[in-house]
Amino acid sequence: MIQVPAILKSVIHRLMLSGIFVGTLIAWLAAGSGLVFGHGGVSIEDDVCLIKIDRYKAHFTGYLPKERATQEFCEDIPVATESIFVIDFISDELRAMDLDFRIIRDVNEIGVTATYSDLGGDEAIEAASIFYQEPKKYQKGILNVRYNFAQEGPYIGIVNAHHIETGLKYTSVFPFSVGKVDYGRYVTYFLMLFGACGVFIYGAGRSHIFNVGQNK
């Protein structure tokens, strides 16, 4: 039988622990906790794309009927073409409100961190708008928008829910890309992953691995 030196056993053991740790962390990132692979008001939870309109929620799905048939998209659109956005209300309160839908160009290249306050106010939003659907009640709980994107680039979607009785407005802002995937947004998550791995390995005591045979 081949005898494995104690130091090698220790190294293998720690590598296995690191692998388990890394695998667990990757799974957590992939599963998402609201902010993983999410754009502003859109997040991925339990393999379902959700849009949060302030305190209210809805399913968000995108389709490219001419290019990708029935394939669904959660955020970024891979091809500049005719697109359909479907917002299916989860919160029944939205059925009693007037909702409008707007698409603007991300002219200031704010990116995935964009919030409503970053957009520069009503005049700036109006100037950057390429599509606007007037406020309307959707008593069946489904809002459909069809728009033909002619150019690739970064865009921002805005949904406003107007509560008629109280006069309050609830807003969701969700940046997305058309014609290309913004891989830069994943850099933060990979840095978090590598940083966590580094902390784990350091905390495990790297010098201890090489002192196994000396402590008898």
RAGI-V153104 format. One record per backbone hydrogen bond with DSSP energy under -0.5 kcal/mol. NH is the residue of the N-H (numbers start at 0). CO is the residue of the C=O. E is the energy in kcal/mol with one decimal. If there is no record, write none. Layout:
nh: {NH:NH}
co: {CO:CO}
e: {E:E}
This chain:
nh: {3:4:8:9:10:11:12:13:14:15:16:17:18:19:20:21:22:23:24:25:26:27:28:29:30:31:33:34:37:38:39:39:40:41:42:43:44:44:47:49:49:50:51:52:52:53:53:55:57:58:59:60:61:62:63:66:67:68:70:72:76:77:80:82:83:84:85:86:87:87:88:88:89:90:91:93:94:95:96:97:98:98:99:100:101:102:103:104:105:106:108:112:113:117:118:119:123:124:125:126:127:128:128:129:130:132:133:135:137:140:142:143:144:146:148:148:152:154:155:156:157:158:159:160:161:161:162:162:163:166:169:171:173:175:177:178:179:182:184:185:186:189:190:191:192:193:194:195:196:197:198:199:200:201:202:203:204:204:207:208:208:209:210:211:213:214:214:215}
co: {1:2:4:5:6:7:8:9:10:11:12:13:14:15:16:17:18:19:20:21:22:23:24:25:26:27:43:32:34:41:37:111:172:38:49:35:42:47:44:42:47:57:40:50:55:51:170:52:50:87:48:85:72:83:70:63:63:63:67:61:176:75:78:146:62:144:60:142:58:85:86:140:56:56:89:90:91:92:93:161:96:135:159:132:157:130:155:127:153:104:105:109:110:114:115:116:119:120:121:122:123:124:125:102:102:100:131:98:96:137:86:141:84:82:80:146:177:175:103:173:101:171:99:169:97:159:160:167:161:162:160:158:156:154:152:76:76:180:181:182:183:185:186:187:188:189:190:191:192:193:194:195:196:197:198:199:200:201:204:204:205:205:207:208:210:210:211:213}
e: {-0.6:-0.6:-2.3:-2.3:-2.2:-2.9:-2.6:-2.4:-2.4:-2.4:-2.2:-2.5:-2.6:-2.5:-2.5:-3.1:-2.9:-2.5:-2.4:-2.8:-2.4:-2.2:-2.4:-2.8:-2.6:-1.8:-0.7:-1.1:-1.2:-0.6:-0.6:-0.9:-2.8:-3.0:-2.5:-0.5:-0.6:-2.6:-1.5:-3.2:-0.6:-3.1:-3.0:-0.7:-2.5:-1.1:-0.7:-2.0:-1.8:-3.3:-2.6:-2.2:-2.8:-2.4:-0.6:-0.6:-2.6:-0.6:-2.6:-2.2:-3.0:-0.6:-1.1:-3.3:-2.6:-3.1:-3.0:-2.9:-2.2:-0.6:-0.6:-2.8:-2.2:-2.3:-0.7:-1.7:-1.6:-1.2:-1.3:-2.0:-0.5:-2.7:-2.1:-1.5:-2.5:-2.1:-2.6:-2.4:-2.0:-2.1:-1.7:-0.5:-1.7:-1.1:-1.4:-0.7:-0.5:-2.2:-2.6:-2.3:-1.6:-0.7:-0.8:-2.9:-1.4:-3.0:-0.5:-1.2:-0.6:-2.0:-2.9:-0.5:-2.5:-2.7:-2.1:-0.8:-2.4:-3.2:-2.5:-2.5:-2.8:-2.4:-1.8:-3.2:-3.4:-0.6:-0.6:-3.0:-0.9:-2.4:-2.7:-2.4:-2.5:-2.6:-2.4:-3.2:-0.5:-1.7:-1.5:-1.8:-1.1:-2.1:-2.6:-2.2:-2.1:-2.8:-2.6:-2.4:-2.2:-2.4:-2.4:-2.3:-2.7:-2.5:-2.8:-1.9:-0.6:-1.1:-0.6:-0.9:-0.7:-0.7:-1.2:-0.8:-1.0:-1.1:-0.7:-1.3}
